[in-house]
Amino acid sequence: MAIPTETQQWQLHHHPDPKKTERATDFFTLVKTPLPALGPNSILVKPILLSNDASQRTWIGSAGSYITVKPGQVMKTFGVAKVIESNKDAFKKGDLVWGMLAWSEYMVFDDPAAQYPPGFTKLTEEQAKDPEEYLATRITGLTAYYGLLNVGEATSSDQTVVVSTAAGATGAVVVQIAKNVLKIPRVIGITGSPEKMDLIKSLGCDIALNYKSPTFEDDLAAAVAPTKGIDLYFDNVGGAMLDIMLKRMKSKGRIVACGALGSYENDNGDAVAYVKELRRIIMSGVRIQGLNVSHYAADYANGMKNMEQWGKEGKLRSLTTIYETSFSGVPGGMERLLAGKNTGKLLTKIV
């Protein structure tokens, strides 16, 4: 094929306004922009798989995040791309690479190693056979791994671990490591439908709770009563759910702050986004620690090695929902994610 000289991109049109009812697809505009010429060490890639992550909602918010996208900028994402042309010895035409990409039909990188840590990684021949599995494990799998083991310091001596959004990409992996690897006696998963309750039980949850149930708080109290509280709460929600969990934490319990889906719509400063049970943190000595998986980039190879081994041993399996679309439908992936139309990892496959 001829080397393209321009590309389509989805650029952020405006920050989401929590006071307005908007769909995720309303935030973006499809534009055409010129592609730079390939330099002596450049590569040209075509994104083929895009990661849909709840944290991306914060990337486009006005409050800012560890990764930010401003109006007029192309939307960022982790993903897998195919090398179309290469002037760099480490990459050959046809290679599949993983790294920080964008919602762009084509992309030129002058220095692939300088991209968001840890730079571009070329998939091995075995990994390239199933790039969906690789991508599903890579970001959210590593988030679960380092969040549970490093930030949460979970061990087999813990009695009760609670995971919110347990049928989601990160939560599903946390459940499996907690139960199948660490052998924690009581793993409690929280989700939003009977179907997802059955799913997380199949992954290893001893108890599945539906947060939409009118008896949810009573159900939670009964579930943690035998162990007199929660040792570790893996929080993918924040907001009101965090306050509910603080009432049930053991003295000196640990909370991994991985996501804040319950307050993403409140980045204008609404009080609901803030913890109301601060006194319980003070009195019980509960530790809440944030998780940014990029802080562990130097150890990714070790984390992937362990998870791949657990997969071979049948202790860990990935769950993926594939949204297939042409490039014109890419924002639909974010819309599906925020609407909860997925189990496990949601990937956008450009066809």
Stockholm file with secondary structure:
# STOCKHOLM 1.0

chainA/1-351         MAIPTETQQWQLHHHPDPKKTERATDFFTLVKTPLPALGPNSILVKPILLSNDASQRTWIGSAGSYITVKPGQVMKTFGVAKVIESNKDAFKKGDLVWGMLAWSEYMVFDDPAAQYPPGFTKLTEEQAKDPEEYLATRITGLTAYYGLLNVGEATSSDQTVVVSTAAGATGAVVVQIAKNVLKIPRVIGITGSPEKMDLIKSLGCDIALNYKSPTFEDDLAAAVAPTKGIDLYFDNVGGAMLDIMLKRMKSKGRIVACGALGSYENDNGDAVAYVKELRRIIMSGVRIQGLNVSHYAADYANGMKNMEQWGKEGKLRSLTTIYETSFSGVPGGMERLLAGKNTGKLLTKIV
#=GR chainA/1-351 SS CCCCSEEEEEEECSCCCTTSCCCGGGGEEEEEEECCCCCTTCEEEEEEEEEECTTHHHHTSTTCCSSCCCTTSBCEEEEEEEEEEECSTTCCTTCEEEEEEESBSSEEESCGGGSSTTCCEECCHHHHTCHHHHHHIIIIIHHHHHIIIIISCCCTTCCEEEESSTTBHHHHHHHHIIIIISCCSEEEEEESSHHHHHHHHHHTCSEEEETTSTTHHHHHHHHHGGGTSEEEEEESCCHHHHHHHHTTEEEEEEEEECCCGGGGGGTTTCGGGSCSCHHHHHHHTCEEEECCGGGGGGGHHHHHHHHHHHHHTTSCCCCEEEEEECGGGTTHHHHHHHTTCCSBEEEEEEC
#=GC SS_cons         CCCCSEEEEEEECSCCCTTSCCCGGGGEEEEEEECCCCCTTCEEEEEEEEEECTTHHHHTSTTCCSSCCCTTSBCEEEEEEEEEEECSTTCCTTCEEEEEEESBSSEEESCGGGSSTTCCEECCHHHHTCHHHHHHIIIIIHHHHHIIIIISCCCTTCCEEEESSTTBHHHHHHHHIIIIISCCSEEEEEESSHHHHHHHHHHTCSEEEETTSTTHHHHHHHHHGGGTSEEEEEESCCHHHHHHHHTTEEEEEEEEECCCGGGGGGTTTCGGGSCSCHHHHHHHTCEEEECCGGGGGGGHHHHHHHHHHHHHTTSCCCCEEEEEECGGGTTHHHHHHHTTCCSBEEEEEEC
//
